[in-house]
């Protein structure tokens, strides 16, 4: 479920102001499968990918390997077994209760564009990777 961080903040405010004590509300937007998310990100960044996908077993084995080898240099593994256990699982939740209170998130594609825009201008992406990207107009539109 892809949702903008700005929508989550607004949703939290709406729920705090209009929600009922003891009720739980989920804040989301649109459900997308991982392949669709990766395809959209690839389009927006002007890069190829993903070139292949891995199944649950392959991810679990790779994560186990990374956790084992990360012990020796005392570094954080690239991927954890806990993350690998989530491969192939989908969590389809609804934000109906929050919508009744006035929560209306932006489309998932726009939320991804906003996140990529922030990430592309942050220090979290190296200059070499940033230079290899051909960002779409959607990304630049988010910077206005």
Secondary structure as UniProt FT lines:
FT   HELIX           5..18
FT   TURN            21..22
FT   HELIX           34..45
FT   HELIX           56..72
FT   TURN            73..74
FT   HELIX           81..84
FT   TURN            85..88
FT   HELIX           96..100
FT   TURN            101..102
FT   HELIX           108..120
FT   TURN            123..124
FT   HELIX           127..132
FT   HELIX           137..141
FT   TURN            142..143
//
